[in-house]
Amino acid sequence: MGDPRYKPRKLIVEGDQDKRVIPWLMAANGITWKTEDGVVFDITTSGGVDNITARKIKLQLQESALVSLGLIVDADDDADNRWTQIRGICSNSISDLPEKLPAKGLVHLTAEEIKFGVWIMPDNSNRGMLETFLNYLIPDNSESLWQYAQEVTQSAKQKGANFKKTHIDKANIYSWLAWQDPPGQQLHDAVKQQILNPNHPRAHAFVTWFKELYDL
């Protein structure tokens, strides 16, 4: 009988940034994503929350020998509305999901004994996205520069910078990354190189959710 870690475990994320960042974040917290035997977790992108359909969730849950299925989406403007949306999508396959998303993320055992998990970026309660979560990983000793990056971003907006207001967290973190050594690293490289701190206490809740969902 093979190592139980290599039973099918799946994770669905919204976009390529999530797909690149999360493996490095988890690797820094002691979780192996790939081994000589292959990929421990199968991570796929949906191309956006609107592409996550009831049929797709049902087909994923019906996969042979599946033990865990995780879903990570952005809250965008409202985490509660996003959970209502996701709960509705999944209701045909999993009828007993809670009305309110747990603050620590959802880990739910289905009738078929598959662990189903949901995390809404950044923290299951606040507005935001992956970049908002990564804002939490700014090293404590860079707080002054981080505050300045946010001030500069706001000033740029007032001077006509045309990024959307909903993307302020993206503008903030890319401004801060522009001043690092080396400047302008991609998000996953910033995590990999620990320019962002993958072991920051504010990442612990997400890491704990992930480990519980995948029995690590």
Beta strands, then each sheet from edge to edge (+ up, - down):
strand 1: 9-13
strand 2: 34-35
strand 3: 38-39
strand 4: 42-45
strand 5: 68-74
strand 6: 106-109
strand 7: 115-121
sheet 1: 4+ 1+ 5+ 7+ 6-
sheet 2: 2+ 3-
end
